[in-house]
Amino acid sequence: MLRKKIYLVRHGQTDFNLRGVVQGSGIDAPINERGLAQAKAFFEAYQHVNFDQIYHTALIRTKQSIEQFIQRGIPTGVLPELNEISWGEYEGTPMTPQENEYYKHMLHQWQLGNLDYAIAGGESPNQVAVRMRRGIENILKGPGETILVCMHGRAMRIFLSLIFNYDLRYMDQFEHSNLCLYLIEQVGEETFVLRKGNDRAHLIGL
């Protein structure tokens, strides 16, 4: 089996990110002008990497964020399994102080190990992990060695926890920002090492 080197990035900024509006799998928002600049900066910094395969989620903001690589004709697949968590009834809602308190309550529940807890109408971490494992399996069993993956913030935390076999209670240790990079290298059949985490060196000056 080919050992993978995975360049995992979060999508560029959207207007929902900018305005502090809850944005999950049910919000298919495009990246904004700043997001396009972030995408361009990432491309310019990593255009020398010979990617064998690209994956993005079913949401437009991830495809737009790596569009310049896709336009090179690199084989590209859509993995809905990597979509952002569903925030249910709270999607499209501004993060008011009241909503922020509810969000902190939810995070506390997860940190306590209540990983079946979900916002009304949304997904729990355990539910996301089920589909995320399928997505990871597709990537690891798929073609190529050097892989570019673009996805979403909370989903990335779950993805990284599963890759490194960490308890989901501690997923928030994986910090992220728009168009940040996590570089993951496979060193054994089920062993991965982190080469870069939440790296934003390519965004300096933006």
Stockholm file with secondary structure:
# STOCKHOLM 1.0

chainA/1-206         MLRKKIYLVRHGQTDFNLRGVVQGSGIDAPINERGLAQAKAFFEAYQHVNFDQIYHTALIRTKQSIEQFIQRGIPTGVLPELNEISWGEYEGTPMTPQENEYYKHMLHQWQLGNLDYAIAGGESPNQVAVRMRRGIENILKGPGETILVCMHGRAMRIFLSLIFNYDLRYMDQFEHSNLCLYLIEQVGEETFVLRKGNDRAHLIGL
#=GR chainA/1-206 SS CCCCEEEEEECCCBHHHHHTBCCCTTCCCCBCHHHHHHHHHHHHHHTTSCCSEEEECSSHHHHHHTHHHHTTTCCEEECGGGCCCCCGGGTTCBCCHHHHHHHHHHHHHHHTTCTTCCCTTSCCHHHHHHHHHHHHHHHHHSSCSEEEEEECHHHHHHHHHHHTTCCGGGGGGSCCCTTCEEEEEEEETTEEEEEEEEECGGGTTC
#=GC SS_cons         CCCCEEEEEECCCBHHHHHTBCCCTTCCCCBCHHHHHHHHHHHHHHTTSCCSEEEECSSHHHHHHTHHHHTTTCCEEECGGGCCCCCGGGTTCBCCHHHHHHHHHHHHHHHTTCTTCCCTTSCCHHHHHHHHHHHHHHHHHSSCSEEEEEECHHHHHHHHHHHTTCCGGGGGGSCCCTTCEEEEEEEETTEEEEEEEEECGGGTTC
//
